[in-house]
């Protein structure tokens, strides 16, 4: 799509009537509530799925734009930036065969992408944030570069998504800035969000009416699970303030800057935060209303094609800008596949497939077990859960986390917290038919992190410190770390785990790994 065509599409969007769009959303919300009452969104059992984002690099580990034709060829979807690619797995039942199918699908599609990507001198990277900009460019220029076409601002390096481009031109724009320790950047578009990549496990609840209970647990699991997975402690070096020293950046930086990026780029200062830690809701109908009543940024045009969820197409479109770190979703291409699910969004891209599937299994297992057993984590105050989340984003496993155990005891002891979490993740998986050995194998990569107190962010910090101690300047220290990360990942992405990077792949027997 040419810039002129994209600008024309943006103009068409800006001409849409916000109130008329919102009225359609409210009508759609009532349709969803009627279908919930009729049992349309119920499932015989829990079902899992996964969204998995990547970015492209060249053979020298620099960020690289991925040809759109290549994405389509290997079965990936475009994402925000021209360097992004996204994989969405087919949903599977939560059991031993379903989880195996999820892992096999991810591995198969990554394997299929290797040859055509290699032919272009490109590689897919699973990570929380890229730090080496495209060759011959700075990160700042890549993120802020834009053009004006007939008064419409178009981001040069953004995919042809009309919605995202329209956000830079509406009367209610996003924040379009970066705001983090020693980093500040103003942009004309939301392109700075293209710094970050994530994994997003999905959990389809068996009975839609129980969504509030599952959701409440998911919100309280966000902090402890994020603390294990932090993976973006550094921005691209040229984005830091000129007077910031390496030691200040290391001292003041967060373990998971992906949280900062998403919130500062999309939230408007002084207005209601679109990206935020989600509040609980008391009923599934309240969850529907929460999405419907969220402020409209861009009233996109709606196309229908005979799907079941086309019956509430405006609501579905509105949901695309309902940004919460945990969010409810109502959808399905047919009545038979209709579902109410939880989309778990706090976790950044992980070093390997094994680590990614470990998160999918842990999240699903925890929801299964905690709801079934009435775990007392349900009673943790919401404000405390929120504090846990942002503390985990700042400090990873060094964060002060507050938790409520199965016995109802409040604790801040990390060993107690993760012992309880892994016991219940295991119980939830075995409840769904996995053997103890199978459950242990899925959870092993995350257990190793808790046991040794090492996260991907911690590994990155240590790599940068070692390079600085060897005499490198900060920029080269970060670049050396990133190149090492990518090299380790090429060896372990499909068949290894992050624990192999630490020399701890032999801590457990093969049968437990």
Secondary structure, DSSP 8 states (H G I E B T S, - for coil): --HHHHHHHHHHHHTS-HHHHHHHHHHHHHHHHHHHHTTTT--SS-EEEEEEEEEEEETTS-B----HHHHHHTT-B--SBTTEEEEE---EESSHHHHHHHHHHHHHHHHHHHHHHHHTTEEEE--SB--S--TT--HHHHHH-EEEETTEEEETTB-S-HHHHHTTTSTT----EEEETTEEEE-SSSGGGGGB-BEEEEEE-SSGGGHHHHHHHHHHHHHHHHHHH--B----GGGB-TT--HHHHHHH--SBHHHHHHHHHH--TTS--SSB-----SSHHHHHHHHHTS--S--------S-GGGGGHHHHHHHTT--BSEEEEEE-SSTTT-EEEEEE---B--SSHHHHHHHHHHHHHHHHHHHHHT-GGGGS-HHHHHHHHHHHHHHGGGS---EE-TTS-EE--HHHHHHHHHHHHHHHHHHTT--HHHHHHHHHHHHHHHHHT--HHHHHHHHHHHHHHTT--HHHHHHHHHHHHHHHHHHHTTT--HHHHTT-TTSS-TTT-
